[in-house]
Amino acid sequence: MNAAETQPIREYVGIIWIEDKPGVRLRVLARSLDEARTGVVEEYGDSHVISIWREEDASKAR
């Protein structure tokens, strides 16, 4: 088992903008941000603007 497989599955949220249409909100279950982004790209293609984050991480102080 590699390190990515031992990470818990978490919820990521985001928005994808396809062409000139309004943004579509996303919810993705993944082990990492990279895995979440890969899943979105596989579903919608890679020529779109994508913003993905974990709500828990976004609310932490920096």
PyMOL Python script that loads the backbone (N, CA, C, O; Angstrom):
from pymol import cmd

cmd.read_pdbstr("""\
ATOM      1  N   MET A   1       0.829  -1.187   0.000  1.00  0.00           N
ATOM      2  CA  MET A   1       0.000   0.000   0.000  1.00  0.00           C
ATOM      3  C   MET A   1       0.870   1.245   0.000  1.00  0.00           C
ATOM      4  O   MET A   1       1.807   1.344   0.791  1.00  0.00           O
ATOM      5  N   ASN A   2       0.572   2.191  -0.874  1.00  0.00           N
ATOM      6  CA  ASN A   2       1.347   3.425  -0.851  1.00  0.00           C
ATOM      7  C   ASN A   2       0.651   4.456   0.035  1.00  0.00           C
ATOM      8  O   ASN A   2      -0.451   4.211   0.525  1.00  0.00           O
ATOM      9  N   ALA A   3       1.285   5.595   0.240  1.00  0.00           N
ATOM     10  CA  ALA A   3       0.773   6.621   1.157  1.00  0.00           C
ATOM     11  C   ALA A   3      -0.589   7.150   0.718  1.00  0.00           C
ATOM     12  O   ALA A   3      -1.435   7.445   1.561  1.00  0.00           O
ATOM     13  N   ALA A   4      -0.810   7.274  -0.587  1.00  0.00           N
ATOM     14  CA  ALA A   4      -2.092   7.800  -1.073  1.00  0.00           C
ATOM     15  C   ALA A   4      -3.244   6.865  -0.729  1.00  0.00           C
ATOM     16  O   ALA A   4      -4.356   7.327  -0.472  1.00  0.00           O
ATOM     17  N   GLU A   5      -2.999   5.571  -0.720  1.00  0.00           N
ATOM     18  CA  GLU A   5      -4.054   4.603  -0.424  1.00  0.00           C
ATOM     19  C   GLU A   5      -4.400   4.561   1.059  1.00  0.00           C
ATOM     20  O   GLU A   5      -5.467   4.066   1.421  1.00  0.00           O
ATOM     21  N   THR A   6      -3.532   5.063   1.919  1.00  0.00           N
ATOM     22  CA  THR A   6      -3.810   5.037   3.351  1.00  0.00           C
ATOM     23  C   THR A   6      -4.524   6.296   3.827  1.00  0.00           C
ATOM     24  O   THR A   6      -4.991   6.345   4.965  1.00  0.00           O
ATOM     25  N   GLN A   7      -4.615   7.308   2.980  1.00  0.00           N
ATOM     26  CA  GLN A   7      -5.304   8.541   3.332  1.00  0.00           C
ATOM     27  C   GLN A   7      -6.809   8.280   3.385  1.00  0.00           C
ATOM     28  O   GLN A   7      -7.329   7.500   2.587  1.00  0.00           O
ATOM     29  N   PRO A   8      -7.513   8.927   4.321  1.00  0.00           N
ATOM     30  CA  PRO A   8      -8.974   8.759   4.368  1.00  0.00           C
ATOM     31  C   PRO A   8      -9.636   9.466   3.185  1.00  0.00           C
ATOM     32  O   PRO A   8      -9.094  10.425   2.636  1.00  0.00           O
ATOM     33  N   ILE A   9     -10.790   8.987   2.813  1.00  0.00           N
ATOM     34  CA  ILE A   9     -11.549   9.639   1.755  1.00  0.00           C
ATOM     35  C   ILE A   9     -12.238  10.855   2.367  1.00  0.00           C
ATOM     36  O   ILE A   9     -12.882  10.764   3.412  1.00  0.00           O
ATOM     37  N   ARG A  10     -12.088  11.994   1.695  1.00  0.00           N
ATOM     38  CA  ARG A  10     -12.640  13.255   2.186  1.00  0.00           C
ATOM     39  C   ARG A  10     -13.462  13.907   1.097  1.00  0.00           C
ATOM     40  O   ARG A  10     -13.337  13.583  -0.084  1.00  0.00           O
ATOM     41  N   GLU A  11     -14.312  14.840   1.522  1.00  0.00           N
ATOM     42  CA  GLU A  11     -15.130  15.565   0.560  1.00  0.00           C
ATOM     43  C   GLU A  11     -14.427  16.849   0.138  1.00  0.00           C
ATOM     44  O   GLU A  11     -13.961  17.624   0.973  1.00  0.00           O
ATOM     45  N   TYR A  12     -14.360  17.057  -1.162  1.00  0.00           N
ATOM     46  CA  TYR A  12     -13.835  18.286  -1.745  1.00  0.00           C
ATOM     47  C   TYR A  12     -14.983  18.956  -2.476  1.00  0.00           C
ATOM     48  O   TYR A  12     -15.839  18.285  -3.052  1.00  0.00           O
ATOM     49  N   VAL A  13     -14.998  20.260  -2.450  1.00  0.00           N
ATOM     50  CA  VAL A  13     -16.021  21.017  -3.161  1.00  0.00           C
ATOM     51  C   VAL A  13     -15.326  21.932  -4.154  1.00  0.00           C
ATOM     52  O   VAL A  13     -14.130  22.200  -4.039  1.00  0.00           O
ATOM     53  N   GLY A  14     -16.077  22.401  -5.116  1.00  0.00           N
ATOM     54  CA  GLY A  14     -15.466  23.290  -6.087  1.00  0.00           C
ATOM     55  C   GLY A  14     -16.452  23.781  -7.111  1.00  0.00           C
ATOM     56  O   GLY A  14     -17.659  23.551  -7.024  1.00  0.00           O
ATOM     57  N   ILE A  15     -15.896  24.463  -8.081  1.00  0.00           N
ATOM     58  CA  ILE A  15     -16.665  25.008  -9.187  1.00  0.00           C
ATOM     59  C   ILE A  15     -15.883  24.764 -10.470  1.00  0.00           C
ATOM     60  O   ILE A  15     -14.656  24.864 -10.493  1.00  0.00           O
ATOM     61  N   ILE A  16     -16.602  24.444 -11.528  1.00  0.00           N
ATOM     62  CA  ILE A  16     -15.981  24.309 -12.845  1.00  0.00           C
ATOM     63  C   ILE A  16     -16.737  25.228 -13.804  1.00  0.00           C
ATOM     64  O   ILE A  16     -17.968  25.261 -13.818  1.00  0.00           O
ATOM     65  N   TRP A  17     -15.982  25.964 -14.592  1.00  0.00           N
ATOM     66  CA  TRP A  17     -16.560  26.854 -15.594  1.00  0.00           C
ATOM     67  C   TRP A  17     -16.314  26.224 -16.956  1.00  0.00           C
ATOM     68  O   TRP A  17     -15.169  26.028 -17.364  1.00  0.00           O
ATOM     69  N   ILE A  18     -17.400  25.909 -17.656  1.00  0.00           N
ATOM     70  CA  ILE A  18     -17.312  25.284 -18.972  1.00  0.00           C
ATOM     71  C   ILE A  18     -17.754  26.307 -20.008  1.00  0.00           C
ATOM     72  O   ILE A  18     -18.903  26.749 -20.027  1.00  0.00           O
ATOM     73  N   GLU A  19     -16.815  26.667 -20.862  1.00  0.00           N
ATOM     74  CA  GLU A  19     -17.021  27.684 -21.899  1.00  0.00           C
ATOM     75  C   GLU A  19     -17.529  28.967 -21.255  1.00  0.00           C
ATOM     76  O   GLU A  19     -16.948  29.436 -20.277  1.00  0.00           O
ATOM     77  N   ASP A  20     -18.601  29.539 -21.788  1.00  0.00           N
ATOM     78  CA  ASP A  20     -19.096  30.802 -21.246  1.00  0.00           C
ATOM     79  C   ASP A  20     -20.323  30.616 -20.362  1.00  0.00           C
ATOM     80  O   ASP A  20     -21.041  31.578 -20.087  1.00  0.00           O
ATOM     81  N   LYS A  21     -20.567  29.388 -19.916  1.00  0.00           N
ATOM     82  CA  LYS A  21     -21.722  29.082 -19.066  1.00  0.00           C
ATOM     83  C   LYS A  21     -21.400  29.414 -17.608  1.00  0.00           C
ATOM     84  O   LYS A  21     -20.231  29.480 -17.226  1.00  0.00           O
ATOM     85  N   PRO A  22     -22.443  29.622 -16.795  1.00  0.00           N
ATOM     86  CA  PRO A  22     -22.195  29.855 -15.359  1.00  0.00           C
ATOM     87  C   PRO A  22     -21.475  28.653 -14.741  1.00  0.00           C
ATOM     88  O   PRO A  22     -21.574  27.532 -15.241  1.00  0.00           O
ATOM     89  N   GLY A  23     -20.754  28.900 -13.653  1.00  0.00           N
ATOM     90  CA  GLY A  23     -20.024  27.830 -12.984  1.00  0.00           C
ATOM     91  C   GLY A  23     -20.944  26.754 -12.439  1.00  0.00           C
ATOM     92  O   GLY A  23     -22.056  27.039 -11.994  1.00  0.00           O
ATOM     93  N   VAL A  24     -20.474  25.520 -12.477  1.00  0.00           N
ATOM     94  CA  VAL A  24     -21.211  24.373 -11.942  1.00  0.00           C
ATOM     95  C   VAL A  24     -20.536  23.963 -10.637  1.00  0.00           C
ATOM     96  O   VAL A  24     -19.328  23.730 -10.610  1.00  0.00           O
ATOM     97  N   ARG A  25     -21.305  23.876  -9.564  1.00  0.00           N
ATOM     98  CA  ARG A  25     -20.748  23.455  -8.271  1.00  0.00           C
ATOM     99  C   ARG A  25     -20.507  21.950  -8.272  1.00  0.00           C
ATOM    100  O   ARG A  25     -21.282  21.180  -8.840  1.00  0.00           O
ATOM    101  N   LEU A  26     -19.411  21.545  -7.620  1.00  0.00           N
ATOM    102  CA  LEU A  26     -19.006  20.141  -7.572  1.00  0.00           C
ATOM    103  C   LEU A  26     -18.867  19.669  -6.136  1.00  0.00           C
ATOM    104  O   LEU A  26     -18.563  20.460  -5.243  1.00  0.00           O
ATOM    105  N   ARG A  27     -19.086  18.396  -5.916  1.00  0.00           N
ATOM    106  CA  ARG A  27     -18.737  17.710  -4.671  1.00  0.00           C
ATOM    107  C   ARG A  27     -18.061  16.410  -5.095  1.00  0.00           C
ATOM    108  O   ARG A  27     -18.632  15.616  -5.841  1.00  0.00           O
ATOM    109  N   VAL A  28     -16.846  16.206  -4.613  1.00  0.00           N
ATOM    110  CA  VAL A  28     -16.041  15.048  -5.020  1.00  0.00           C
ATOM    111  C   VAL A  28     -15.505  14.361  -3.780  1.00  0.00           C
ATOM    112  O   VAL A  28     -15.013  15.023  -2.866  1.00  0.00           O
ATOM    113  N   LEU A  29     -15.594  13.040  -3.739  1.00  0.00           N
ATOM    114  CA  LEU A  29     -14.975  12.265  -2.672  1.00  0.00           C
ATOM    115  C   LEU A  29     -13.646  11.736  -3.180  1.00  0.00           C
ATOM    116  O   LEU A  29     -13.588  11.055  -4.203  1.00  0.00           O
ATOM    117  N   ALA A  30     -12.575  12.053  -2.456  1.00  0.00           N
ATOM    118  CA  ALA A  30     -11.235  11.658  -2.902  1.00  0.00           C
ATOM    119  C   ALA A  30     -10.288  11.602  -1.708  1.00  0.00           C
ATOM    120  O   ALA A  30     -10.605  12.103  -0.629  1.00  0.00           O
ATOM    121  N   ARG A  31      -9.138  10.994  -1.908  1.00  0.00           N
ATOM    122  CA  ARG A  31      -8.121  10.881  -0.856  1.00  0.00           C
ATOM    123  C   ARG A  31      -7.185  12.090  -0.822  1.00  0.00           C
ATOM    124  O   ARG A  31      -6.517  12.324   0.185  1.00  0.00           O
ATOM    125  N   SER A  32      -7.131  12.858  -1.909  1.00  0.00           N
ATOM    126  CA  SER A  32      -6.246  14.019  -1.967  1.00  0.00           C
ATOM    127  C   SER A  32      -6.805  15.033  -2.950  1.00  0.00           C
ATOM    128  O   SER A  32      -7.699  14.725  -3.738  1.00  0.00           O
ATOM    129  N   LEU A  33      -6.275  16.235  -2.895  1.00  0.00           N
ATOM    130  CA  LEU A  33      -6.681  17.275  -3.837  1.00  0.00           C
ATOM    131  C   LEU A  33      -6.347  16.859  -5.264  1.00  0.00           C
ATOM    132  O   LEU A  33      -7.146  17.076  -6.176  1.00  0.00           O
ATOM    133  N   ASP A  34      -5.184  16.270  -5.463  1.00  0.00           N
ATOM    134  CA  ASP A  34      -4.796  15.820  -6.809  1.00  0.00           C
ATOM    135  C   ASP A  34      -5.761  14.769  -7.342  1.00  0.00           C
ATOM    136  O   ASP A  34      -6.136  14.797  -8.514  1.00  0.00           O
ATOM    137  N   GLU A  35      -6.160  13.839  -6.473  1.00  0.00           N
ATOM    138  CA  GLU A  35      -7.101  12.802  -6.888  1.00  0.00           C
ATOM    139  C   GLU A  35      -8.465  13.425  -7.227  1.00  0.00           C
ATOM    140  O   GLU A  35      -9.111  13.017  -8.192  1.00  0.00           O
ATOM    141  N   ALA A  36      -8.892  14.398  -6.443  1.00  0.00           N
ATOM    142  CA  ALA A  36     -10.162  15.080  -6.710  1.00  0.00           C
ATOM    143  C   ALA A  36     -10.112  15.786  -8.053  1.00  0.00           C
ATOM    144  O   ALA A  36     -11.036  15.662  -8.857  1.00  0.00           O
ATOM    145  N   ARG A  37      -9.034  16.528  -8.301  1.00  0.00           N
ATOM    146  CA  ARG A  37      -8.889  17.255  -9.566  1.00  0.00           C
ATOM    147  C   ARG A  37      -8.839  16.277 -10.748  1.00  0.00           C
ATOM    148  O   ARG A  37      -9.448  16.530 -11.788  1.00  0.00           O
ATOM    149  N   THR A  38      -8.123  15.177 -10.593  1.00  0.00           N
ATOM    150  CA  THR A  38      -8.037  14.173 -11.658  1.00  0.00           C
ATOM    151  C   THR A  38      -9.419  13.629 -12.000  1.00  0.00           C
ATOM    152  O   THR A  38      -9.750  13.462 -13.174  1.00  0.00           O
ATOM    153  N   GLY A  39     -10.227  13.350 -10.975  1.00  0.00           N
ATOM    154  CA  GLY A  39     -11.578  12.851 -11.212  1.00  0.00           C
ATOM    155  C   GLY A  39     -12.443  13.840 -11.972  1.00  0.00           C
ATOM    156  O   GLY A  39     -13.207  13.449 -12.854  1.00  0.00           O
ATOM    157  N   VAL A  40     -12.329  15.116 -11.638  1.00  0.00           N
ATOM    158  CA  VAL A  40     -13.101  16.154 -12.334  1.00  0.00           C
ATOM    159  C   VAL A  40     -12.640  16.273 -13.783  1.00  0.00           C
ATOM    160  O   VAL A  40     -13.464  16.378 -14.691  1.00  0.00           O
ATOM    161  N   VAL A  41     -11.338  16.255 -14.001  1.00  0.00           N
ATOM    162  CA  VAL A  41     -10.803  16.345 -15.366  1.00  0.00           C
ATOM    163  C   VAL A  41     -11.250  15.136 -16.189  1.00  0.00           C
ATOM    164  O   VAL A  41     -11.582  15.285 -17.365  1.00  0.00           O
ATOM    165  N   GLU A  42     -11.265  13.952 -15.596  1.00  0.00           N
ATOM    166  CA  GLU A  42     -11.709  12.759 -16.315  1.00  0.00           C
ATOM    167  C   GLU A  42     -13.178  12.877 -16.718  1.00  0.00           C
ATOM    168  O   GLU A  42     -13.563  12.422 -17.795  1.00  0.00           O
ATOM    169  N   GLU A  43     -13.997  13.484 -15.862  1.00  0.00           N
ATOM    170  CA  GLU A  43     -15.424  13.602 -16.146  1.00  0.00           C
ATOM    171  C   GLU A  43     -15.751  14.731 -17.124  1.00  0.00           C
ATOM    172  O   GLU A  43     -16.583  14.554 -18.014  1.00  0.00           O
ATOM    173  N   TYR A  44     -15.105  15.890 -16.969  1.00  0.00           N
ATOM    174  CA  TYR A  44     -15.462  17.072 -17.755  1.00  0.00           C
ATOM    175  C   TYR A  44     -14.444  17.462 -18.822  1.00  0.00           C
ATOM    176  O   TYR A  44     -14.752  18.282 -19.686  1.00  0.00           O
ATOM    177  N   GLY A  45     -13.265  16.905 -18.784  1.00  0.00           N
ATOM    178  CA  GLY A  45     -12.208  17.298 -19.715  1.00  0.00           C
ATOM    179  C   GLY A  45     -11.274  18.303 -19.058  1.00  0.00           C
ATOM    180  O   GLY A  45     -11.592  18.848 -18.001  1.00  0.00           O
ATOM    181  N   ASP A  46     -10.123  18.553 -19.678  1.00  0.00           N
ATOM    182  CA  ASP A  46      -9.096  19.382 -19.037  1.00  0.00           C
ATOM    183  C   ASP A  46      -8.981  20.793 -19.595  1.00  0.00           C
ATOM    184  O   ASP A  46      -8.041  21.511 -19.254  1.00  0.00           O
ATOM    185  N   SER A  47      -9.902  21.198 -20.432  1.00  0.00           N
ATOM    186  CA  SER A  47      -9.795  22.529 -21.027  1.00  0.00           C
ATOM    187  C   SER A  47     -10.687  23.556 -20.327  1.00  0.00           C
ATOM    188  O   SER A  47     -11.061  24.565 -20.925  1.00  0.00           O
ATOM    189  N   HIS A  48     -11.028  23.300 -19.060  1.00  0.00           N
ATOM    190  CA  HIS A  48     -11.928  24.176 -18.321  1.00  0.00           C
ATOM    191  C   HIS A  48     -11.224  24.755 -17.090  1.00  0.00           C
ATOM    192  O   HIS A  48     -10.232  24.208 -16.608  1.00  0.00           O
ATOM    193  N   VAL A  49     -11.754  25.861 -16.602  1.00  0.00           N
ATOM    194  CA  VAL A  49     -11.240  26.442 -15.364  1.00  0.00           C
ATOM    195  C   VAL A  49     -11.890  25.690 -14.210  1.00  0.00           C
ATOM    196  O   VAL A  49     -13.114  25.577 -14.141  1.00  0.00           O
ATOM    197  N   ILE A  50     -11.051  25.172 -13.295  1.00  0.00           N
ATOM    198  CA  ILE A  50     -11.533  24.362 -12.174  1.00  0.00           C
ATOM    199  C   ILE A  50     -10.959  24.922 -10.882  1.00  0.00           C
ATOM    200  O   ILE A  50      -9.769  25.229 -10.802  1.00  0.00           O
ATOM    201  N   SER A  51     -11.808  25.051  -9.876  1.00  0.00           N
ATOM    202  CA  SER A  51     -11.369  25.443  -8.546  1.00  0.00           C
ATOM    203  C   SER A  51     -11.918  24.413  -7.566  1.00  0.00           C
ATOM    204  O   SER A  51     -13.130  24.220  -7.476  1.00  0.00           O
ATOM    205  N   ILE A  52     -11.017  23.747  -6.825  1.00  0.00           N
ATOM    206  CA  ILE A  52     -11.415  22.703  -5.870  1.00  0.00           C
ATOM    207  C   ILE A  52     -10.715  22.954  -4.542  1.00  0.00           C
ATOM    208  O   ILE A  52      -9.552  23.356  -4.512  1.00  0.00           O
ATOM    209  N   TRP A  53     -11.427  22.716  -3.444  1.00  0.00           N
ATOM    210  CA  TRP A  53     -10.858  22.881  -2.106  1.00  0.00           C
ATOM    211  C   TRP A  53     -11.621  22.018  -1.120  1.00  0.00           C
ATOM    212  O   TRP A  53     -12.700  21.510  -1.425  1.00  0.00           O
ATOM    213  N   ARG A  54     -11.054  21.859   0.060  1.00  0.00           N
ATOM    214  CA  ARG A  54     -11.729  21.197   1.176  1.00  0.00           C
ATOM    215  C   ARG A  54     -12.247  22.276   2.096  1.00  0.00           C
ATOM    216  O   ARG A  54     -11.480  23.137   2.528  1.00  0.00           O
ATOM    217  N   GLU A  55     -13.525  22.250   2.403  1.00  0.00           N
ATOM    218  CA  GLU A  55     -14.119  23.261   3.275  1.00  0.00           C
ATOM    219  C   GLU A  55     -13.395  23.315   4.621  1.00  0.00           C
ATOM    220  O   GLU A  55     -13.171  24.396   5.165  1.00  0.00           O
ATOM    221  N   GLU A  56     -13.036  22.163   5.147  1.00  0.00           N
ATOM    222  CA  GLU A  56     -12.343  22.104   6.437  1.00  0.00           C
ATOM    223  C   GLU A  56     -11.007  22.840   6.371  1.00  0.00           C
ATOM    224  O   GLU A  56     -10.659  23.575   7.296  1.00  0.00           O
ATOM    225  N   ASP A  57     -10.266  22.651   5.301  1.00  0.00           N
ATOM    226  CA  ASP A  57      -8.986  23.338   5.137  1.00  0.00           C
ATOM    227  C   ASP A  57      -9.187  24.826   4.916  1.00  0.00           C
ATOM    228  O   ASP A  57      -8.414  25.639   5.424  1.00  0.00           O
ATOM    229  N   ALA A  58     -10.214  25.190   4.166  1.00  0.00           N
ATOM    230  CA  ALA A  58     -10.452  26.592   3.849  1.00  0.00           C
ATOM    231  C   ALA A  58     -10.820  27.401   5.087  1.00  0.00           C
ATOM    232  O   ALA A  58     -10.578  28.607   5.132  1.00  0.00           O
ATOM    233  N   SER A  59     -11.397  26.754   6.083  1.00  0.00           N
ATOM    234  CA  SER A  59     -11.817  27.488   7.288  1.00  0.00           C
ATOM    235  C   SER A  59     -10.716  27.577   8.360  1.00  0.00           C
ATOM    236  O   SER A  59     -10.900  28.258   9.369  1.00  0.00           O
ATOM    237  N   LYS A  60      -9.592  26.909   8.159  1.00  0.00           N
ATOM    238  CA  LYS A  60      -8.485  26.954   9.124  1.00  0.00           C
ATOM    239  C   LYS A  60      -7.734  28.279   9.025  1.00  0.00           C
ATOM    240  O   LYS A  60      -7.611  28.873   7.953  1.00  0.00           O
ATOM    241  N   ALA A  61      -7.241  28.717  10.173  1.00  0.00           N
ATOM    242  CA  ALA A  61      -6.409  29.932  10.177  1.00  0.00           C
ATOM    243  C   ALA A  61      -5.085  29.649   9.482  1.00  0.00           C
ATOM    244  O   ALA A  61      -4.553  28.542   9.570  1.00  0.00           O
ATOM    245  N   ARG A  62      -4.566  30.635   8.805  1.00  0.00           N
ATOM    246  CA  ARG A  62      -3.294  30.452   8.089  1.00  0.00           C
ATOM    247  C   ARG A  62      -2.218  31.236   8.704  1.00  0.00           C
ATOM    248  O   ARG A  62      -1.081  31.201   8.232  1.00  0.00           O
TER     249      ARG A  62
END
""", "prot")
cmd.dss("prot")
cmd.show_as("cartoon", "prot")
cmd.util.cbc("prot")
cmd.orient("prot")
